[in-house]
Amino acid sequence: MTTEVLPRTTPQQAVAAVVQVVLLVALSTGADLGPVGWLAAIAYTLGLGGLLTAAVRRAGVSTLGPADLVTLGRAVLVGGVTALVADGLWDGGTAVAPLVLMATVALVLDAVDGQVARRSGTASPLGARFDMEVDAFLVLVLSAHAAALVGPWVLAIGVMRYAFVAASWIAPWMRSPLPARFSAKAVAAVQGIVLVVAASEILPLPLAVALVATALALLVWSFGRDVVWLWRNDSRP
């Protein structure tokens, strides 16, 4: 009988899970986080753990590098944002200040993990994918919160990346690697910033609507350009 050896990333993920619980306790005390928020955050944490463990095994990685640990810390903050948004959608009241604070720190750290990866020489496809998925989920959650403030059409920002992935399952020509573009990265960064500004409720509603609509238009342009490029450069026989 053989015993499966757990990857060395398991203790790292366990520490992150403990930090997540501590954060939820703090939100319960300071922001009146309710049971719906707890359930959403626990489901998120379990899902993240399962997906990350599977990705680590596929990549043959024994431990998370320094940049990956920064991304893991960002993922914990996204869990807190998820809890607050879910709780707010359930009872109609969201603790805006901690939500904006955690989302802002998560967005700032998004610029940090890439620098850490490059300077430490630990950049990897796993780290890049992990970073992208955390970003995408944060945008999805923020768009759900903004939808309650601005309108359901804002959800298009959060689901567009997932719709692109789903479309690639049906259309194989969409699975080819895309060229690295600074504009695409800039547009992606704008989405998170704009959604945090909208979530803060510091802008008059008409201005918030115009700002989010502009961000959505940029995202549609960016994804549309990628789809056209993939179609024109399809190398399949």
N, C-alpha and C positions, 0 to 999 in steps of 0.2 A: 504494500500500500504506500503510495507516495503522497506527500503533503505539498500542496501548492505554496510556493514561496511568494509572499507579498512583495510588491515592488517597494523600493526605498522611498518612493513618493508618498506612500500611505501615511507615514507619520506626519509629513508636511501637510497633507490634506486634512488629517485629524486635527492638527493645530488650527488650521483655518476654520474648521467646523466649530471648534471650541470658541474661537474669536467671534464667529458669527453668532453663536448663542449669547455671548457676553454683550455684543452689540444689540441684539434683540431685547435683552433684559434692560439695557440702558434706554432703549426706545420705549419700552413698556413703562419705565419709571418717568422719563422726561417728556414723552410725546404721546402717552396714553395708547400705545400700540395694543390692539385687541387680538382676539384669537384668530380672526381671518388673516391678519398680517402674519402672525406666527405660522399658520398653516402654509401660507404662500411661500414664506422664506424657507421653511423646512423642506417643502417640495423642491424649491429651487436648489437648496444645498445638496439634497440627495441626488437630484438630476445632474448637477454640476460634478459631483463626486464620481458618479457612474460614468459619465461621458469622458471626464478627464482621465480616469483610470484606464478606460478602453483605449483612449488616444495614446497614452503613455506606453501601453503594451504594444500597440501597433508600431509605434516609433522605435521601440526597443530602447527606451530611455530608462536609466536607473534612478535618476533623481532630477528634480526641477532645478534649473539654473537660477542665478540671481534675478535675471529679468523676468523669468517665469514666476518667481515668488512675488515680485512687484505686481504682476498681473493677477496673481492669486489674491493679493491684498485688495486690488481693485474689485475683484469678483465678490469679496466679502462686503464691500461697500454697496455694490449693486444689489446684493441680497437685502441689505437694509432699505434701499430705495424701493425694491420690489415689495417689501413688507408694508411700507408706508402707503404706496400707491394702491395695493390691494385693499388695505384697511380703509383708505379714503373712498375708493369706489364702492365699498360695501356700505359704509355708514354715512357717506356724503361729506366727511370732513377730513382733510389731510393736513398733517403737521408740515407746513410749507418750509419753515426754516431748516429743520434737520434734513429734509429731502433735498433742498437746494445745496446745502453744505456738503452732504455725502456725494451727490452727483457731481458737484464742482471739483471736489478732490479727486474723484475717479477720473474725470476728464483731464485734470492736470497731470495725474500719474500716467495717463496714456502717452504723454510725451516723454515721460521718464523711463518707462520700461524699454523703449526702443533704444534710447541712448545707453542704458545699462548693457543691453545685449551687444551693441556695437563695441563699446569700450572694453567689455570683458571678453569679447570674442566668443560669446555663447549664443549668437543668433542661430535659430533653427526653424525649420518648417513647422514643428510642433508649437514653438513659442509664438510664431507669427499667426498661426491659426487660432491659438488660445486667445491671443490679444484681440483678434478680429471678432471672435464669437462673443467675448465679454462686451466689446463695443456695441455689437449688433443687439444684444439683449438689453443693454442699458437704454439704447435708443428706442427699442420696442416698448419698454416699460414707461419711459418718459412720454412717448407718444400716446400711450393709454391714458396717462394723467392729463396731458394737454388736451386730449380729445374731450374730456369732461368739461374743460374750460372754454375751448375754442370751437369744437365741433368734431363729429366722428370722422370727417375726412382727414384729420391729422394722422389717423392710424395708418394711412398709406405710407407715411415716412417709416414707421416701424416695421411694416410687413413687406416692404419692397425688396429688401435683400433676401428674405425667406422666399418670396415669390420667384425671385430670380433663380434661386437654388432649386426650387420645385420645378421650374420650367426646364432646367438643365437635365432633369431626370427624363423628361419627355423628348427633349431636343438635344441629342448628343453633341451637336455642333456648338452648343453653348458651354461645353465643359473644357474647352481649350484654355490654356493660361492667357491671361490678359497682360498687355504691356504695363509696366509701372508708370503711372502718371501722377505728377504732383497735384494736378487739378482734382483728380478723383479723391486723393487723400484730403485735400482742402475742403471739398464738398462734404465728405463724410464727417470731418471735424465740425463743420458749420452746423450740421443737424443737431448734434449734442448740445452745442452752445446755445442755439436758438431755442431748443426745447427747455433747457434750464432757465433761460430768460423768461419764457412763457410761463413756466411753472412757478417762478418767483412772484408772478402777478404784480410786478412793479410797473408794467406798461398798461396804458388804457387798452381796453379790449380791441378796438379797431386797429390800433398799431400792432398789437400782438398777432392779430389775424393776418395782417399784411406781412409781418416778419416771417411767420411760419409758412405762409403761402409762398413766399419767395424762396425759402429753404426747400420746400417741396418741389418747386419748379426746377431748382438747381439739381436736385436729386434725380428727377425724371430725365433731365438733360444728360446727366452723367451716366445713368443706367442705359438710356437710349443709345448713347454713343458707343457704349460697350457692346450692346447687342448688335448694332450695325457693324462694328469692327469684327466681331466673331462671325457674323454671317458672311462678310466679304472675304475673310481669311480662313474659311473652313477648308481644311486640307484633307478631309476624308475623301476616299475614292468614290 
